[in-house]
Amino acid sequence: QVQLVESGGGLVQPGGSLRLSCAASGFTFRDYAMSWVRQAPGKGLEWVSYISHLGASTYYADSVKGRFTISRNNAKNTLYLQLSGLKPEDTAIYSCAKARYSTTYPYDPVKYSDWGQGTQVTVSS
């Protein structure tokens, strides 16, 4: 059974940083691409970042490019998202998502099979 468990969220001031983690289990983590998505209050799901199965390819939404960094440790079955230069508009629940393939871009929900419950990030002074 696939499990994706996010952690690392919290309350941070504008300009601050956080590192989110997604612990994966129930599948061969290194064989699948992963993405981070987020949902702000009252808004739809927004794709944030993508990483291919071995980490060779990464992509970012324009809204986070240059501020967020996605990475993965296949030995630890863990996906990361380093958030820096945080803005109030980054406030959202951040979730990791498992793709159905080793590489698949751009983000298409049909090409993803599982999402975690998410971790709350709140950016406020």
N, C-alpha and C positions, 0 to 999 in steps of 0.2 A: 504494500500500500504506500503510495507516494505521500510524503509529508514534507511540507515547507514551513519552517518556523522562523519568522522574522524577529529581530531584537535590535536594540540600540536607539530607538526613538526617544523623544523627550521634548522638553521646553528649552529653547535656546533663543538668545537675543539676535536681532538682525546683525548680519556680518559674521555670526558664529559658525561653528562646524560641528558635525556629527558623523559617526560611521555606523552605518546600518549593516547588519549581518542577516543572512538567510541560511539556516542549517537545513540541508536536504537529506532525505533518507528514503528508502524503499525503491530506489532505482539506481542505475549506474550513472552517477552525476557527470562524469567526464564525457559521456556520450551525447549530451544534450546542450543546446544553446539555452540561454536564460535571459530574461529581461526583468527590469524593475518597472512597475507602473505605480501611479498614485491617483488618489481620489480626494479632491478638496471638498469641503462642505457644500452641498447643494449643486455639485458639478459632476460630470461624467468621468469615466475612467480615462486617464491620460498616460500614454506610454512615455517613459522617462529615458531608459537606456537599455542597450542590448550588448550581449557578449556571446561570441561563438563558443563551441564546446571546449576548445583548447585555449581560448582567450586571444586568438590571433586577430580577431575583428571586433571592434567596439564602435557603437554609434550612440549618439545622444540627441535628444530633442533640442531644438534651438533655444528653448527657454532655460535649459540648464547647461548648455555647452560652455566649457571653460570654467565651470564651478563645481560640477560633479564628476566623479571618477568611478567607473565600474571596474571590478576585478573579481577573480575567483581563485580559490585554492582547491584544486581537484583532489589533492591528497587528504584534505580535511572536509571534503564535500560541502564547501561553504562558498556562498556568493556574497560579495560586499558592494556597498555603495558609499563612497566618501562624499559627504556633502560639505561644501564650504561656501563662503560668501552668501549665507542664507538670507532670504528675503521673506517678508510676511506672506507673499503669494506662494511660497513653497510649502506653506502649512497644508498638510494632507495626511491621509493614511497611505503609507508606502508598503507595497506588496511585491514579492518576487513571483515570477511566473516561469514555469518549465515549458519549453518548446517541445514539439513532437519530433523535431529533427536536430541534427548536429549544427546545422546552420540554416537560418531562415530570417531574412530581412527584406522589406520593412515589417514592422509589427502588424500582425493580423491575428485577432483573437482565435480565429478558426485553426490557426497553426500552433496553438498552445493548448496544453491538456490539463494543467493544474496551476492553481494560484494559492498562495498562502493567505493567512487571515489578516496580516498586515501589522505595522507598528506605527503609532501616531507620532508625527513630527509637528511641533507647534513653534512658530517663529514669531516672537512678540517681545516688546520691551516692557 
